[in-house]
């Protein structure tokens, strides 16, 4: 009886109103997000590769540290220079950002807690900073005496590292809008990218140039043919002529052509953020599959040295072991898509080449008997002696 009375005392209408209130308090989920937080399991591999050191772009790292806050003054200076060169008032720019505030917020994969005025101001300052940075980088005549960035070459490269970060982005459309409003005399083309990082990704992996994806049987077979049997069959490496980094080809002569890969201290940061962007936003896996292929090709420092000798790799790190370690680290938290691997045809061509025994025998002869000038001379002398002995034997038989 007491339980029944307790049950009847529940105010259903009040509970329903409470739940409706919770519904109303929910922030609207973004419909077209294109800027993401890096998942913790990826960030944990190298937190510095995903954290801005000099400049924050967008809301995710806005005001995070003293170093980032120090760059805010540079943004204000660049905004002032930008306004001085244009025929548009600051009110016009602010109004344009305000009109697109909802669209801008929707581009982020999480709710942005900044108040309206703070968000609008931040977007304008960061967008104009990026526009000014790109203009000055492309047109040195715009750089003024005492420029806080472009008078220090090291600072320029460090700024690029921050601009490439996945979490440090603005939607590209707002840069395009403000640039068009500015009535600047600099010509430009329109791009379909969603952020500067996505634009970088599209430059690297334009689908009209990239390899077509197809099913591959197993990662184990991929590793075997790239690391072991290719060496046993005498596969040679050659610098490719393609401007597309991913255009790795293999021909019937047993030559693996690889476009030039320059490796520096910026490589890991750029590749990690492009990999994260692919995983969160793209249906393609150009960066991921390229990193997997290169990782197998640079398994040891000796492999790196071989590629460097063939001018395939240009190494600006401290040693060859560092290159091998870099790619071993990049493939952590990556996976090979068996259904849509971009280099399946390449691997199949290498498998077909390595199956021929003659290719393996020829490689073995080259490695065992012709691996140095002295070894080659010794083999030639031995063959000559064998021929002379044979001739002498024939002559002796004829004489009998």
C-alpha positions in Angstrom: 0.0 0.0 0.0 2.8 2.4 0.9 4.5 1.6 -2.3 1.4 2.4 -4.3 0.9 5.7 -2.5 4.6 6.6 -3.2 4.1 5.8 -6.9 1.0 8.0 -7.2 2.8 10.9 -5.6 5.1 11.3 -8.7 4.2 14.4 -10.7 4.4 13.2 -14.3 3.6 16.7 -15.7 6.4 18.3 -13.8 8.9 15.6 -14.9 7.8 16.0 -18.5 8.3 19.8 -18.3 11.7 19.2 -16.8 12.8 17.0 -19.6 11.4 19.4 -22.2 13.5 22.1 -20.5 16.6 19.9 -21.0 15.7 19.5 -24.6 15.5 23.3 -25.1 18.9 23.8 -23.3 20.7 21.5 -25.7 23.0 23.2 -28.2 22.2 22.6 -31.8 24.4 19.9 -33.3 26.6 21.2 -36.2 25.4 20.1 -39.6 28.5 20.6 -41.7 31.5 20.3 -39.4 34.9 20.3 -41.0 37.2 21.3 -38.1 37.9 18.7 -35.4 39.6 18.0 -32.1 42.4 15.4 -32.5 41.3 12.1 -30.8 43.2 11.4 -27.6 44.7 8.2 -28.8 46.3 10.0 -31.8 47.3 13.1 -29.8 49.0 10.9 -27.1 51.5 9.7 -29.7 53.0 13.2 -30.0 51.0 16.0 -28.2 53.3 18.7 -29.6 52.5 17.8 -33.1 48.9 18.9 -32.5 49.4 21.9 -30.2 50.1 25.5 -31.5 53.3 27.0 -30.2 53.1 30.6 -31.5 49.7 31.5 -32.8 46.2 30.3 -32.2 43.7 30.2 -35.1 40.1 29.7 -34.3 38.4 28.9 -30.9 40.0 25.6 -29.8 43.2 27.1 -28.5 42.2 30.8 -28.2 44.0 32.3 -25.2 45.4 28.9 -24.1 48.9 30.0 -23.1 51.0 33.1 -22.5 53.0 32.4 -25.7 49.8 32.3 -27.8 48.4 35.5 -26.1 51.7 37.3 -27.0 50.8 36.9 -30.7 47.5 38.7 -30.3 49.3 42.1 -30.6 50.6 41.0 -34.0 47.1 40.1 -35.1 45.9 43.6 -34.2 48.8 45.2 -36.1 48.1 43.1 -39.2 44.4 44.0 -39.0 45.3 47.7 -38.9 47.6 47.3 -41.9 44.9 45.4 -43.8 42.3 48.1 -43.1 44.7 50.8 -44.3 45.1 49.1 -47.7 41.4 48.5 -48.3 38.5 50.7 -49.1 36.2 49.0 -46.5 35.4 50.0 -42.9 36.0 47.7 -40.0 32.2 47.8 -39.4 31.6 46.1 -42.8 34.0 43.3 -42.0 32.4 42.8 -38.5 28.9 42.7 -40.0 30.0 40.1 -42.6 31.3 37.8 -39.8 28.2 38.4 -37.7 25.9 37.4 -40.6 27.8 34.1 -40.9 28.3 33.4 -37.2 25.9 30.4 -37.1 27.5 28.9 -40.2 31.0 29.4 -38.7 30.0 27.8 -35.5 28.6 24.8 -37.4 32.0 24.1 -38.9 33.4 23.0 -35.6 32.8 19.5 -34.3 32.1 20.7 -30.8 30.1 23.5 -29.3 32.0 26.8 -29.1 31.3 28.4 -25.7 32.6 31.9 -26.6 30.0 34.7 -26.4 28.8 36.2 -29.7 30.9 39.4 -29.5 34.1 37.5 -28.5 33.6 34.9 -31.2 33.0 37.5 -34.0 36.1 39.5 -32.9 38.2 36.4 -32.7 37.2 35.3 -36.2 37.9 38.7 -37.8 41.3 39.0 -36.1 42.4 35.5 -36.9 41.0 35.5 -40.5 42.7 38.8 -41.3 46.0 37.6 -39.7 45.9 34.5 -42.1 45.1 36.7 -45.1 48.0 39.1 -44.3 50.4 36.3 -43.5 49.7 34.6 -46.9 49.8 37.8 -48.8 53.1 38.8 -47.3 54.5 35.3 -47.8 53.5 35.5 -51.5 54.3 39.2 -52.2 57.4 40.3 -50.3 56.8 43.9 -51.4 54.0 44.0 -48.8 56.3 43.3 -46.0 57.0 46.5 -44.1 60.2 47.4 -42.2 60.2 45.9 -38.8 57.6 43.3 -39.6 57.3 41.1 -36.4 57.3 37.9 -38.4 58.9 38.2 -41.9 62.1 39.8 -40.6 62.8 36.6 -38.8 63.0 33.6 -41.2 62.9 31.0 -38.4 59.6 32.5 -37.2 58.0 32.1 -40.6 58.6 28.3 -40.7 57.3 28.0 -37.1 54.2 29.9 -38.1 53.5 27.5 -40.9 53.7 24.6 -38.5 50.9 26.2 -36.4 48.8 27.0 -39.5 48.8 23.4 -40.6 47.5 22.0 -37.3 44.1 20.3 -37.5 42.7 22.0 -34.4 44.1 25.4 -35.4 41.8 26.2 -38.4 39.2 28.6 -39.6 36.7 27.7 -42.3 38.1 28.7 -45.6 35.0 30.4 -46.8 35.3 33.3 -44.3 38.8 34.1 -45.6 37.5 34.1 -49.1 34.6 36.4 -48.1 36.7 38.9 -46.3 39.3 38.9 -49.0 36.7 39.7 -51.6 35.2 42.4 -49.4 38.6 44.0 -49.1 38.7 45.0 -52.8 42.4 44.2 -52.9 44.3 44.4 -56.2 45.8 40.9 -55.7 44.3 38.3 -58.1 43.2 35.0 -56.6 41.4 31.8 -57.5 38.5 30.3 -55.7 39.1 27.0 -53.9 36.7 24.4 -52.7 38.6 23.5 -49.5 37.0 23.8 -46.1 40.1 25.0 -44.3 43.8 25.7 -45.0 44.7 22.2 -43.9 42.1 20.7 -46.2 43.5 22.9 -49.0 47.0 21.5 -48.3 45.6 18.0 -48.3 44.0 18.5 -51.7 47.3 19.9 -53.1 49.1 16.7 -51.9 46.4 14.2 -53.0 44.3 15.5 -55.9 42.2 12.6 -57.0 42.9 13.1 -60.7 46.5 12.3 -60.0 46.4 9.9 -57.1 46.5 6.1 -57.4 43.2 4.3 -57.6 42.2 2.2 -54.5 41.6 -1.5 -54.8 41.4 -4.6 -52.5 44.7 -6.0 -51.1 44.9 -9.5 -49.6 46.9 -8.8 -46.5 49.3 -6.3 -44.9 51.7 -9.2 -44.2 52.1 -9.9 -47.9 52.6 -6.2 -48.5 55.4 -6.1 -46.0 57.1 -9.2 -47.3 57.2 -7.9 -50.9 58.3 -4.4 -50.0 61.0 -5.4 -47.4 62.3 -8.8 -48.4 61.5 -10.2 -51.8 62.0 -6.9 -53.6 65.6 -7.0 -52.4 66.0 -10.6 -53.2 64.7 -10.0 -56.7 67.0 -7.1 -57.3 64.3 -4.3 -57.4 66.0 -1.0 -58.1 65.0 2.5 -56.8 64.9 5.5 -59.0 63.8 9.1 -58.6 60.4 9.6 -60.2 59.6 12.5 -62.4 56.1 13.1 -61.2 55.3 16.2 -59.3 52.7 14.2 -57.3 54.3 12.9 -54.1 52.0 9.8 -54.2 52.7 8.8 -57.8 54.9 5.7 -57.0 55.2 3.4 -60.0 56.9 0.0 -60.8 57.9 -1.0 -64.3 58.7 -4.2 -66.1 62.4 -3.6 -65.7 62.2 -3.9 -61.9 62.5 -0.2 -61.2 60.5 1.4 -58.5 60.1 5.1 -59.3 59.4 7.3 -56.3 58.9 11.1 -56.4 61.3 13.1 -54.3 60.5 13.2 -50.6 62.1 16.0 -48.6 62.2 15.1 -44.9 62.8 17.9 -42.3 61.7 18.7 -38.7 58.3 19.9 -40.1 57.5 16.6 -41.8 56.1 14.8 -38.8 53.8 17.7 -37.8 52.4 18.1 -41.3 51.9 14.4 -41.9 50.3 13.8 -38.5 47.7 16.5 -39.0 46.9 15.4 -42.5 46.5 11.9 -41.3 44.1 13.0 -38.5 42.2 15.2 -41.1 41.8 12.2 -43.4 40.6 9.9 -40.5 38.0 12.4 -39.3 36.8 14.1 -42.5 37.8 12.3 -45.7 36.7 9.2 -47.5 40.1 8.9 -49.1 43.3 7.6 -47.5 46.1 9.0 -49.7 48.3 10.2 -46.8 47.7 7.0 -44.7 48.5 4.6 -47.5 51.6 6.6 -48.6 52.9 6.6 -45.0 52.4 2.8 -44.8 54.3 2.2 -48.1 57.2 4.5 -47.2 57.4 3.0 -43.7 58.1 -0.4 -45.2 60.7 1.1 -47.6 62.6 2.8 -44.8 62.5 -0.1 -42.3 66.2 0.5 -41.3 68.8 3.3 -41.5 70.4 1.3 -44.3 67.2 1.4 -46.3 67.1 5.2 -45.9 70.7 5.4 -47.0 69.9 3.4 -50.2 67.0 5.7 -51.1 69.1 8.8 -50.4 71.9 7.5 -52.7 69.2 7.1 -55.4 68.1 10.7 -54.7 64.6 9.6 -53.7 64.9 10.9 -50.2 66.4 14.3 -49.2 67.1 14.0 -45.5 67.4 17.2 -43.4 67.2 15.3 -40.1 70.2 14.5 -38.0 70.7 10.9 -39.3 69.1 8.1 -41.4 67.9 6.3 -38.2 65.8 9.4 -37.4 63.9 9.0 -40.8 63.2 5.4 -40.1 62.0 6.2 -36.6 59.8 9.0 -37.9 57.8 6.8 -40.2 57.6 3.9 -37.7 56.0 6.5 -35.3 53.6 7.8 -38.0 52.1 4.4 -38.7 51.1 3.9 -35.1 47.3 4.2 -34.7 46.9 3.8 -38.5 45.4 0.8 -40.3 45.5 -0.6 -43.7 42.2 -0.8 -45.5 42.1 -4.2 -47.2 39.2 -3.0 -49.4 40.6 0.2 -50.7 44.4 0.3 -50.6 45.7 3.0 -53.0 48.8 1.0 -54.0 47.3 -2.5 -54.7 48.3 -2.4 -58.4 51.9 -1.4 -57.4 52.2 -4.4 -55.0 50.7 -6.8 -57.5 53.2 -5.7 -60.2 56.0 -6.2 -57.7 54.7 -9.7 -56.8 54.6 -10.7 -60.5 58.2 -9.5 -61.0 59.5 -11.2 -57.9 57.9 -14.6 -58.9 60.4 -15.0 -61.8 63.3 -17.1 -60.7 65.6 -15.4 -63.2 65.2 -12.1 -61.5 66.2 -13.6 -58.1 69.1 -15.5 -59.6 70.4 -12.3 -61.4 70.1 -10.4 -58.1 71.9 -13.1 -56.2 74.8 -13.1 -58.8 75.0 -9.3 -58.6 75.0 -9.3 -54.8 77.4 -12.2 -54.3 79.8 -11.8 -57.2 79.5 -8.3 -58.6 79.0 -6.2 -55.5 82.4 -4.4 -55.9 84.9 -3.7 -58.7 87.4 -6.2 -57.2 84.8 -8.9 -56.9 83.8 -8.4 -60.6 87.5 -8.6 -61.6 88.0 -11.8 -59.7 85.0 -13.4 -61.4 86.2 -12.3 -64.8 89.7 -13.6 -64.1 88.2 -16.9 -62.9 86.1 -17.2 -66.1 89.1 -16.5 -68.3 91.2 -19.1 -66.5 88.4 -21.6 -66.9 88.2 -20.9 -70.6 92.0 -21.2 -71.0 91.9 -24.5 -69.1 89.1 -25.7 -71.4 91.0 -24.6 -74.5 94.1 -26.3 -73.3 92.2 -29.5 -72.6 90.6 -29.4 -76.1 94.0 -28.8 -77.7 95.5 -31.7 -75.8 92.7 -34.0 -76.9 93.2 -32.9 -80.6 97.0 -33.5 -80.3 96.4 -37.0 -79.2 
